C-alpha cells in the first residue's frame, strides 16, 4: 500500500487553514505573516518522512497486505486527528464522516434516530449516561443516568470519544447492543452489570413541555436538550401552550444540555427578555468582536422563571442561563454549578464528508462575566437526589423549583 504524500499534505493544509482561519483567505493570511505556518508545515513534513519510511517497511513485510490496503483512509484520518489533538484543546477536533454525521443530526434539534434513547458524555476513563429518555429501549432495559459504560460489545470505552461511542451505540432498529456497566452505589462500592438493549426508532425533539400543578397553581415546564436548528420553533409552540393555560410561572430545564448553536441561544433569550437586550459578548482572534442582542417579543419577560442547571449544562445553555439571570427581572437559577465552557467553535467541512471543529473565540455574559472553566453558580443550590429518583421517581430539583415559583 502506498499512501501518497500529497494526499496527507493536502489534509494537513486544510486542517491548518481551518484551525487558524476557518475561511477562504488562508493564502492571504499566510503571505502577511512571518512564515509561521510554513515552518509548522515543514516541521510536520520532516516527521512525515519517518512516517513514509515506516509505511515502506509495512508495505514490504507486513503479514496482512489486504488489511494494510483497506486501512489507508483510516490511517490518513488518524494522522490528521493526531495533529489537531496536539493543540490540547478538547473542543478542537477532526471529525470523520460518521462523527460529523452524528454531530449534524444532533444540531438539527428534531427528528428520529435509531438507537437506544440515551444521552452520553465522555468522562475520565469511561462513557457516562447523562440522560435516559422515558419509554426508550434504554429505559426499559434498566439503564440509569450516571451509569458508567465501560464496555460496548467486546470493546473498552476508555479511549473512545463521545462521537465514537455514539456511533457504536446507534444502529438499525431490531439489532442489539451489549453494555458493560459500572453503577455507583451509596455505599461507595460499584455494582457491575451486563445489560443488553434492543435498538428502536426514537423521537428526539430538542424541546419537551408540559403543564404541572403545584399548590393549586399551574406552572409551565419546558425542557431543552440541545440548541439546534428547530429548537426556537419548538420553544415557541411550548410557550404558546403554557400561556394559553394561564400558568403563573415557568420552569426552564437546561440540565444535561451540552449546548449547540450560539445564534439559537440568542433567539431563545428573545422569548424571556425585552427586545434589544444584550445576551452575550464575543471576542475573536481573526474576526471582529460582536455583541448579540435579542430580536424576539419577550412574551415571558414578566413571568417568574426558575432555570434548572447541572454540571452537564454547558456552552449555549450557559449563555442563556447567564443572560436570563443578569438581564431578567424575576429569574432564579437552581441546581448545581454548570460545566463552565466559555469558548466558541465553528466547523470547516471537507469534500469527503469529514469536518474540522475548532475554537474561534471566547464569549462573556452581558456584564462581562466569564464562566470558562468555572461554571455558573446557582442562586439556589440543590444537589440531585439520585436515590429518590430511582426508587420513588421523584425529581427533587424540579420539586424545589415548583416550591419557589408557588412560594410554598
Secondary structure, DSSP 4 states (H G I P E B T S, - for coil): ----HHHHHHHHHHHHHHHHT-SS-HHHHHHTTTSHHHHHHHHHHHHHHHHHHHHHHHHHH-S-HHHHHHTHHHHHHHHHHHHHHTT--TT-EEE-HHHHHHHHHHHH-SSEEEE-SEEEEE-SSSEEEEEE-TTSHHHHHT--TT-EEEEETTEE-TT--HHHHHHHH---TT-EEEEEEEEE-TTSPEEEEEEEEE-EEEE--SEEEEEEEETTEEEEEEEE--B-TTHHHHHHHHHHHHHHTT-SEEEEE-TT---B-HHHHHHHHTTTS-TT-EEEEEEESSS--EEEE--S--TTTTSEEEEEE-TT--THHHHHHHHHHHH-SSEEEEES------EEEEEEE-TTS-EEEEEEEEEEETTS---TTT-PPPSEE----HHHHHHH---HHHHHHHHHHHT-
